């Protein structure tokens, strides 16, 4: 069976399977201690619960970002502060 998914789609599917929250920005997928679902921004109790129970560990304000081209091919990954 041929997999017709792009690298972008495969990465999203992998992160979803691990219940890792991420943000999409143009052609990138980012996640980290300071990145969380935007719908939590106005719900402080839910945000506090998310941060306490998140399966993303590391230093505050660090994040990881995967970069893809316009058709979904993987370009690079970086870990940033």
N, C-alpha and C positions, 0 to 999 in steps of 0.2 A: 504494500500500500504506500502510495506517495503522499508525503505530507506537504500540503500547499501553503502552510502557514509561514508568514514572514518571521524574521528574528524578533521583531517588535512584538508580534502576537504571541510567539512562544515564550518570550520573557514575561509578558503580562500573565499568561496562563500559569507559568511556573510560580510567580509571586502570589497569584490568587490561590494556588493549591496549598501554599504555606501560610495563608491568611496574613500576608505582609501588606499593610496599607502603603500606597504609593500615590504620587501625584504625576499627572501627565502635563508636559509643557512642550508644545510644538513636537519635536522629534526626540523627546527624552522621557525617561521614566526615572523618578527620584524617590528615595525613601531614606528615613533617618529619624533620630530622636525629636527633631523639631518639625518634622513633616507629618501631618495627620489629615484625615478626611476633612475637607473644607466644611462639611455640614456640621462638624462639631464646634466650629468657631464661636457660635452663639450659645452653646450649651455647655456651661462650665463644668457641671457635674459629669457629663458624658466625656468631656475632654480630660478631666482629671482621672476618671476611670480608665480611659484609653491609655494614657501615659503610664499609669501604674501597671497595667496588664499587657502592655505591648510586648510582642516577641522580638522587637528590634532593640538591641542592646548596644551601648557604646557611650562615648562622651556627648554631652549636650552640645548642640549646634553643629555636629558632624552629620554628613549625609553622603549617600552614594547615588551616583547618577549614571545611567546607561544612555548612550547617544546612538541614534539611528539616522540613516539617510531618509530622503523623502519617500522612498518606496519600502522602507521597513528593514533594510539591511543593517546589521550591527556595525558600528564604527569604533566605539571605544567605551570604556567604563572608568570612572574616577571616584575617588573617595576624598571628600573635601571638608574643610572646617569653615 
